[in-house]
Each structure stands twice: as structure tokens, then as C-alpha cells.
């Protein structure tokens, strides 16, 4: 297997988003969970997305795991590696985007790295280095209240500058619209000034095409799925990859069996989706305080689910409003509360699978990471798109019955997301 594109994602739902984007662009793509074991059988593919749960861990650990993934990808022929981050640039001033970028670029020998989280399709744009969510700057959007990585500054030149050892510059929209050659000239100019990374503006879909073509001339890039789309287009346009249209049709083959949904995200989008789900399926709202306290809340939830899943899909939610999350964190500490809830959701997933569930929908990046780790799934084939950035995933490398999953970032999907997911996951 010789890869044309290697990708390292800092969380599992973001990895699914990117794998979906690459597949839609015609690249045969597999998503792995962690760095694959040497004996994991993978089909012939153009791109591999290595999923790490490294967004909110200590920076040195994120660097070590990302470098291990980079080594694996390059050993299989990947000349360019994308470090895939969230389209809302989730990262505190301590990292982890800057430290991982610095390490990967240093290993690759890149003097300057092109960076953009823009993905206009999902209403994430960058202008004059400032990240917008829809019509408002990031720090004025609901995403400023993320429970683990709150974002209070929309200016990515400043944000990345507080994390990286490199000087950070800007490739503005006036340059981007003139195409890859203009972007390349600007990067060379910035590198000559001692700048080691540059935020690229992107407002329209065509901007991603230009940015991807320019980024492909170097060995490392950093960004959300938008830059992945640009890289895929550049590979196809240059003839390095023959577009396969939609790949992995087997990913959509029915598995049957019972279905369940888990929601751990506290985003406004997920809270609205849970409310809509209550009109079509049984929904259980967990007591987050009891989960953190280590009570029998998970056993209560599993007993509740077992009584219902033979007749209907069910949804179990630990999601809460920002005020409720804040109060819980104040009582138990941010990290302790988050870890306890993630592990409780992983326990629930494990119990549901043992009860016979073969179709599982998970909302929330951290929740998805905990669930997939507990289930010990080594990788996925990418199926049809449920919503922008959220594909149907077929587990590979597992023993026993086949399984379909959907891993959703908290902010993704429309109000009917859970119903839409179950409709496609037959």
C-alpha cells in the first residue's frame, strides 16, 4: 500500500468528518483508530486518516502520539501529511495545535506551514486571520462556551502565536483569490521574514482549492476538513490519484439488529437534536451529578434501554446546558467531571453492544473517543453521508458481528440528525 495522502486527526469525530470529505472527493479512504497494528488488514486506499484522541490531553503526549502516527504514514509512502484539527480551532493557549504543528513541521523539514480551519460548507470561514462561525466571530458564537476548550479570541494569528514556537503570519484573501502560485509566493516571502506558519484566509469553496494546491507543495499542513478537500482536489487534478467516485460501497451494506443513540455533547445543536428525537423514540436524560459521583446511574440506564431496544431505537443523553455544565465542573473540577461522564458513556456503549445493539449513533467528540476506545474498534470503512461531515462508518478488524456507527461532532447535523442517521444505518 502506497499512500498519496496521510492524515492525523486530533479527535475521532473530526477524523470521520475528514474521511467523509476525502471519500466524497474521490479518494479511497480508511479511518483508523490510533496508529494501526502491523497486522491490521487494510484495503488498497489513497488516504488513511489516523484518529487520535489528542485534542485535550497534555501537549507532550499529543506531540508524541502525533509523531508516531506521522512515522507510520510516511513509512507507507505519504509524502504530505495533514494534521486535522477542529474547524473552530479548539485549543487552549497551552496547546495542542501549536506544539503538534511545530513537531511535525520540524520532522518534515518544512520551513513554513499553511494553516486554515476554514470550511465554508459548514459556515466556518477565515477573513483577515479571524475565524467566523456563520456571520459572527468565533468568540461571539455559542462555541466560546466549549466545556474543555473555550475559545475567546477569533484572531488565529494571535491564538496560534500563543501556542507555537514559530512566528505566525497571514496569507490574506486578496492573495488567496489569485491562486496557488500567488499563495506560494506569499509563503516564500513570509518564510524569508522568519515566519514559520501562516494562517490562510478562506471564504468561498474555491479558496480551498487554491489553498490545497499550494499546501501540497510542502510536506505538512494544518487545518480542518476544508483543507483536506483542497488537498484531495489537488491530488486528482495533478493526476496523482484517479478519482474513484464514491468508494467502499460495502460500507453501506445493511447489518440489521437493534439500534441506539448516545449523546454526550453539550452544544446547542445537539441539545436541539435531542429535543427532536424525543418525538420519535424513547429518550433517557442521565443525571450527570450522579454519574460523576460514581452511583449506579449507568446500570439504571442500561436496564431502561434493555426494556425498550427490541421494540425501538433509544437515546441516552448526558448532555446539559452550559450553566449546568459549569455548575458540575465547579463542584467536581473540569477534568474530573469530563472524564467521569466520558467513561460512563463508554460503559453504556459497551453494555448496549453486549445487549445486541449493532447500529450505534454517538454525538460528541470526547464521547465518541471514549466509546470507540472502549469497543476496541481498530478502523472503519466510510459510507454514505448522513449530514455534512458525518458519514456512516462500518467497523473493520473486529471479531463477531458486523457493526455500523455514526460519530458526530457536537455542532454538526440538522435538528433531525438522529432520525436521519438511523434511516441510513439499516
C-alpha positions as CSV (number, residue, x, y, z in Angstrom):
1,X,0.0,0.0,0.0
2,X,1.4,3.4,-1.1
3,X,-0.5,6.3,0.3
4,X,-1.0,9.6,-1.6
5,X,-2.2,11.4,1.5
6,X,-1.6,10.8,5.2
7,X,-3.8,12.5,7.8
8,X,-3.6,12.7,11.6
9,X,-6.8,13.8,13.3
10,X,-6.9,15.1,16.9
11,X,-10.3,13.5,17.7
12,X,-12.4,10.7,16.3
13,X,-15.4,12.7,15.1
14,X,-13.1,15.1,13.3
15,X,-11.4,12.1,11.7
16,X,-14.8,10.9,10.4
17,X,-15.6,14.3,9.1
18,X,-12.3,14.3,7.1
19,X,-12.6,10.7,5.9
20,X,-16.1,11.6,4.6
21,X,-14.8,14.7,2.8
22,X,-11.9,12.8,1.2
23,X,-14.2,10.0,0.1
24,X,-16.7,12.4,-1.5
25,X,-13.7,13.9,-3.4
26,X,-13.0,10.5,-4.9
27,X,-10.1,9.3,-2.7
28,X,-10.4,5.7,-1.4
29,X,-10.1,6.4,2.4
30,X,-9.9,4.4,5.6
31,X,-10.2,5.8,9.1
32,X,-8.1,4.0,11.7
33,X,-8.4,4.3,15.5
34,X,-5.0,5.1,16.7
35,X,-1.8,4.0,14.9
36,X,-2.7,0.7,13.2
37,X,-1.1,-2.5,14.2
38,X,1.1,-4.0,11.5
39,X,-1.3,-7.0,11.1
40,X,-4.4,-4.9,10.5
41,X,-5.6,-5.8,7.1
42,X,-6.4,-2.6,5.1
43,X,-7.8,-2.4,1.6
44,X,-5.9,-0.6,-1.2
45,X,-6.5,3.0,-0.4
46,X,-5.3,6.5,-1.4
47,X,-5.6,8.1,2.0
48,X,-5.6,7.0,5.7
49,X,-6.9,9.1,8.5
50,X,-5.3,8.1,11.8
51,X,-7.7,9.1,14.6
52,X,-6.1,10.2,17.8
53,X,-7.8,11.4,21.0
54,X,-5.2,14.1,21.5
55,X,-7.1,17.4,21.4
56,X,-7.4,17.9,25.1
57,X,-4.6,15.9,26.6
58,X,-1.2,17.1,27.9
59,X,0.7,18.7,25.0
60,X,3.8,16.5,25.2
61,X,1.6,13.4,24.9
62,X,-0.2,14.8,21.9
63,X,3.1,15.5,20.2
64,X,4.4,12.0,20.9
65,X,1.3,10.3,19.6
66,X,1.1,12.5,16.5
67,X,4.8,11.9,15.7
68,X,4.2,8.1,16.0
69,X,1.3,8.4,13.5
70,X,3.4,10.6,11.2
71,X,6.1,7.9,11.1
72,X,3.6,5.2,10.3
73,X,2.0,7.2,7.4
74,X,5.3,8.3,5.9
75,X,6.6,4.7,6.0
76,X,3.7,3.8,3.8
77,X,4.5,6.4,1.2
78,X,2.7,9.5,2.3
79,X,4.7,12.5,1.2
80,X,2.2,15.0,2.6
81,X,0.6,14.8,6.0
82,X,-2.3,16.9,7.1
83,X,-2.7,17.5,10.8
84,X,-6.5,17.7,11.1
85,X,-7.9,20.0,13.7
86,X,-11.4,21.3,14.6
87,X,-13.0,23.9,12.3
88,X,-13.4,26.0,15.5
89,X,-9.7,25.7,16.3
90,X,-10.4,24.1,19.7
91,X,-7.2,24.5,21.6
92,X,-6.1,26.4,24.7
93,X,-3.1,28.7,25.0
94,X,-1.1,25.7,26.2
95,X,-1.8,23.7,23.0
96,X,-2.3,21.4,21.4
97,X,-2.3,22.7,17.8
98,X,0.9,24.7,18.1
99,X,3.1,22.1,19.7
100,X,2.0,19.3,17.3
101,X,2.4,21.6,14.3
102,X,5.9,22.6,15.4
103,X,6.9,18.9,15.9
104,X,5.5,17.6,12.6
105,X,6.9,20.5,10.6
106,X,10.3,20.2,12.3
107,X,10.5,16.5,11.5
108,X,9.5,17.1,7.9
109,X,11.9,19.9,7.4
110,X,9.2,22.4,6.4
111,X,10.3,26.0,6.9
112,X,6.7,27.3,6.8
113,X,3.3,25.6,7.3
114,X,0.0,26.6,5.8
115,X,-2.8,26.6,8.3
116,X,-6.6,27.1,8.0
117,X,-9.6,25.7,9.8
118,X,-12.0,27.2,7.2
119,X,-14.7,25.0,5.7
120,X,-17.4,27.3,4.1
121,X,-19.7,24.3,3.6
122,X,-20.1,24.2,7.4
123,X,-20.2,28.0,7.7
124,X,-16.6,28.2,9.1
125,X,-14.7,31.0,7.3
126,X,-11.5,32.9,7.9
127,X,-11.0,36.6,6.9
128,X,-8.0,38.7,7.9
129,X,-7.0,35.9,10.1
130,X,-10.2,35.9,12.1
131,X,-12.4,32.8,12.4
132,X,-16.1,33.3,11.8
133,X,-18.9,30.9,12.7
134,X,-21.7,31.9,10.3
135,X,-21.9,35.7,10.5
136,X,-20.2,36.2,13.9
137,X,-16.6,35.9,15.1
138,X,-15.8,32.7,17.0
139,X,-15.6,34.5,20.3
140,X,-19.1,35.8,19.9
141,X,-20.6,32.4,18.9
142,X,-22.0,29.7,21.3
143,X,-18.8,27.8,20.7
144,X,-17.0,30.2,23.0
145,X,-18.5,28.1,25.8
146,X,-16.9,24.8,24.9
147,X,-16.5,22.9,28.2
148,X,-12.9,21.8,27.5
149,X,-11.5,24.3,25.0
150,X,-13.4,27.6,25.3
151,X,-12.4,30.0,22.5
152,X,-12.4,33.6,23.5
153,X,-10.2,35.1,20.7
154,X,-11.2,34.9,17.0
155,X,-7.8,36.1,15.7
156,X,-6.0,32.9,14.8
157,X,-2.7,34.6,14.2
158,X,-2.7,35.6,17.9
159,X,-4.2,32.3,19.1
160,X,-1.6,30.2,17.3
161,X,1.2,32.6,18.2
162,X,0.5,31.9,21.9
163,X,1.0,28.2,21.3
164,X,3.7,27.9,18.8
165,X,7.5,28.5,19.0
166,X,7.2,29.7,15.4
167,X,6.3,33.2,14.3
168,X,2.9,33.3,12.7
169,X,1.9,35.3,9.6
170,X,-1.1,35.7,7.3
171,X,-2.0,34.8,3.8
172,X,-4.9,37.2,3.2
173,X,-7.9,36.7,1.0
174,X,-6.5,39.1,-1.6
175,X,-3.6,36.7,-2.2
176,X,-5.7,33.5,-2.0
177,X,-8.1,34.6,-4.7
178,X,-5.1,34.8,-7.1
179,X,-4.5,31.1,-6.8
180,X,-1.9,28.6,-5.7
181,X,1.1,30.4,-7.3
182,X,0.3,33.6,-5.5
183,X,-0.1,31.7,-2.2
184,X,3.3,30.0,-2.8
185,X,5.0,33.4,-3.5
186,X,3.5,34.8,-0.3
187,X,4.6,31.8,1.8
188,X,8.1,32.2,0.4
189,X,8.1,35.9,1.3
190,X,6.9,35.2,4.8
191,X,9.5,32.4,5.3
192,X,12.2,34.9,4.3
193,X,11.0,37.1,7.1
194,X,11.5,34.3,9.6
195,X,7.8,33.3,9.8
196,X,7.2,29.6,10.3
197,X,3.5,29.3,9.9
198,X,0.8,31.2,8.1
199,X,-3.0,31.4,8.7
200,X,-4.7,31.4,5.3
201,X,-8.0,33.3,4.7
202,X,-10.8,31.3,3.0
203,X,-14.3,32.5,2.5
204,X,-15.5,30.5,-0.6
205,X,-15.2,26.9,-1.7
206,X,-12.9,27.9,-4.5
207,X,-10.4,29.3,-1.9
208,X,-10.0,25.8,-0.6
209,X,-8.9,24.5,-4.0
210,X,-6.2,27.1,-4.2
211,X,-5.0,26.6,-0.7
212,X,-4.9,22.8,-1.1
213,X,-2.8,23.0,-4.3
214,X,-0.4,25.4,-2.6
215,X,-0.2,23.2,0.6
216,X,0.5,20.1,-1.4
217,X,3.9,21.6,-2.4
218,X,5.0,21.2,1.2
219,X,5.2,18.2,3.4
220,X,2.9,19.3,6.3
221,X,-0.3,21.3,6.5
222,X,-2.7,22.0,9.4
223,X,-6.5,22.6,9.2
224,X,-10.0,21.3,9.2
225,X,-11.7,19.2,6.6
226,X,-11.8,22.1,4.2
227,X,-8.1,22.0,3.6
228,X,-8.4,18.2,3.2
229,X,-10.9,18.8,0.4
230,X,-8.4,21.2,-1.2
231,X,-5.6,18.6,-1.0
232,X,-7.8,15.9,-2.4
233,X,-8.8,18.1,-5.4
234,X,-5.1,18.9,-6.0
235,X,-4.1,15.2,-6.0
236,X,-6.8,14.4,-8.5
237,X,-6.0,17.5,-10.7
238,X,-2.3,16.6,-10.7
239,X,-3.1,13.0,-11.8
240,X,-1.6,11.6,-8.6
241,X,-4.9,10.0,-7.8
242,X,-7.6,8.7,-10.1
243,X,-11.0,9.8,-8.7
244,X,-12.9,6.7,-7.7
245,X,-16.2,8.5,-7.2
246,X,-17.9,7.1,-4.1
247,X,-15.7,4.4,-2.7
248,X,-16.4,1.5,-0.3
249,X,-20.0,0.7,-1.3
250,X,-19.7,-2.3,1.1
251,X,-19.7,0.2,3.9
252,X,-23.4,0.8,3.4
253,X,-24.5,-2.9,3.3
254,X,-27.2,-3.5,5.9
255,X,-26.4,-5.2,9.2
256,X,-29.8,-5.2,10.8
257,X,-30.2,-5.7,14.5
258,X,-31.0,-3.2,17.3
259,X,-30.1,0.4,17.3
260,X,-29.3,3.0,20.0
261,X,-28.0,6.6,20.3
262,X,-25.7,8.2,22.9
263,X,-25.3,11.9,23.3
264,X,-22.6,13.5,25.4
265,X,-22.2,16.8,23.6
266,X,-23.5,19.9,25.3
267,X,-23.6,22.0,22.1
268,X,-26.8,23.9,21.2
269,X,-27.1,21.8,18.0
270,X,-27.0,18.5,19.9
271,X,-29.5,19.8,22.6
272,X,-31.9,20.7,19.8
273,X,-31.4,17.3,18.2
274,X,-32.2,15.5,21.4
275,X,-35.4,17.5,21.8
276,X,-36.4,16.4,18.3
277,X,-35.5,12.8,19.0
278,X,-38.0,12.8,21.9
279,X,-40.8,13.0,19.4
280,X,-39.8,9.7,17.7
281,X,-38.0,7.4,20.2
282,X,-37.7,6.9,23.9
283,X,-35.1,9.3,25.4
284,X,-33.4,9.0,28.9
285,X,-31.7,12.0,30.4
286,X,-29.0,11.0,32.7
287,X,-28.2,12.7,36.0
288,X,-24.7,14.0,35.3
289,X,-24.1,14.6,39.0
290,X,-24.8,11.0,39.8
291,X,-22.6,9.8,37.0
292,X,-19.6,11.9,38.4
293,X,-20.4,10.7,41.9
294,X,-20.0,7.1,40.7
295,X,-23.5,6.0,41.5
296,X,-25.5,3.2,39.7
297,X,-26.8,5.7,37.1
298,X,-25.2,3.7,34.2
299,X,-26.8,0.4,35.4
300,X,-30.2,2.2,35.7
301,X,-29.8,3.5,32.1
302,X,-28.8,0.1,30.7
303,X,-31.8,-1.6,32.4
304,X,-34.1,1.1,31.0
305,X,-32.6,0.5,27.5
306,X,-32.9,-3.3,27.6
307,X,-36.6,-3.0,28.2
308,X,-37.1,-0.9,25.1
309,X,-34.4,-1.6,22.3
310,X,-36.1,-4.7,21.0
311,X,-39.1,-2.6,20.0
312,X,-37.5,0.8,19.1
313,X,-34.2,2.6,18.9
314,X,-33.4,4.5,22.1
315,X,-31.4,7.6,23.0
316,X,-29.5,8.1,26.3
317,X,-28.1,11.6,26.9
318,X,-25.7,13.1,29.4
319,X,-25.9,16.4,27.6
320,X,-26.6,19.6,29.6
321,X,-26.8,23.3,29.2
322,X,-23.6,25.4,29.6
323,X,-24.9,26.6,33.0
324,X,-25.4,23.1,34.2
325,X,-22.0,22.0,32.9
326,X,-20.4,25.0,34.7
327,X,-22.0,24.1,38.0
328,X,-20.9,20.5,37.7
329,X,-17.4,21.5,36.9
330,X,-17.3,23.9,39.8
331,X,-18.3,21.1,42.2
332,X,-16.0,18.3,40.8
333,X,-13.4,20.0,38.6
334,X,-13.4,20.3,34.9
335,X,-11.2,17.4,34.0
336,X,-12.6,15.0,36.7
337,X,-16.2,15.8,35.6
338,X,-15.5,15.4,31.9
339,X,-13.6,12.1,32.4
340,X,-16.2,10.6,34.6
341,X,-19.0,11.3,32.1
342,X,-16.9,10.0,29.1
343,X,-16.2,6.8,30.9
344,X,-19.9,6.4,31.9
345,X,-20.9,6.8,28.2
346,X,-18.3,4.3,27.3
347,X,-19.7,1.8,29.8
348,X,-23.2,2.4,28.3
349,X,-21.9,1.7,24.8
350,X,-20.2,-1.5,25.9
351,X,-23.4,-2.6,27.7
352,X,-25.6,-1.8,24.7
353,X,-23.4,-3.8,22.3
354,X,-23.4,-6.7,24.7
355,X,-27.2,-6.5,24.7
356,X,-27.2,-6.9,20.9
357,X,-27.1,-3.3,19.5
358,X,-25.4,-3.3,16.1
359,X,-26.2,0.2,15.0
360,X,-24.8,2.9,17.3
361,X,-25.0,6.7,16.9
362,X,-22.8,8.8,19.1
363,X,-22.9,12.6,19.5
364,X,-19.9,14.5,20.9
365,X,-16.2,14.3,20.1
366,X,-14.9,13.3,23.5
367,X,-17.8,10.9,24.0
368,X,-17.1,9.3,20.6
369,X,-13.5,8.9,21.5
370,X,-14.3,7.2,24.8
371,X,-16.8,4.9,23.2
372,X,-14.6,3.7,20.3
373,X,-11.7,3.1,22.6
374,X,-13.9,1.0,24.9
375,X,-15.2,-1.0,22.0
376,X,-11.6,-1.6,20.7
377,X,-12.5,-0.9,17.1
378,X,-9.3,-0.6,15.0
379,X,-10.8,1.1,12.0
380,X,-13.7,2.0,9.7
381,X,-14.8,1.9,6.1
382,X,-16.5,5.2,5.1
383,X,-20.1,5.0,3.9
384,X,-22.8,7.4,2.9
385,X,-23.0,10.9,4.3
386,X,-25.7,11.4,7.0
387,X,-25.1,15.2,7.4
388,X,-22.2,17.4,6.3
389,X,-19.1,15.9,7.9
390,X,-20.8,12.8,9.4
391,X,-20.7,9.5,7.4
392,X,-21.9,6.1,8.1
393,X,-19.0,4.0,9.4
394,X,-18.6,0.2,9.1
395,X,-16.2,-1.2,11.7
396,X,-13.3,-3.3,10.4
397,X,-10.9,-5.5,12.2
398,X,-13.4,-6.6,14.9
399,X,-14.4,-10.0,15.9
400,X,-18.0,-11.2,15.8
401,X,-21.0,-9.5,14.2
402,X,-20.7,-6.5,11.8
403,X,-21.4,-3.1,13.2
404,X,-22.4,0.4,11.9
405,X,-21.6,3.6,13.7
406,X,-22.0,7.3,13.3
407,X,-19.7,9.6,15.2
408,X,-20.9,13.2,15.3
409,X,-19.1,16.3,16.4
410,X,-21.4,18.2,18.7
411,X,-22.1,21.1,16.4
412,X,-22.8,19.0,13.3
413,X,-26.1,17.9,11.8
414,X,-29.6,19.4,11.5
415,X,-32.4,19.1,14.0
416,X,-33.5,15.7,12.7
417,X,-30.0,14.2,12.9
418,X,-30.7,11.1,14.9
419,X,-33.7,10.2,12.7
420,X,-31.6,10.8,9.6
421,X,-28.7,8.6,10.9
422,X,-31.0,5.7,11.8
423,X,-32.7,5.9,8.3
424,X,-29.3,5.4,6.6
425,X,-28.0,2.8,9.1
426,X,-30.1,-0.2,8.2
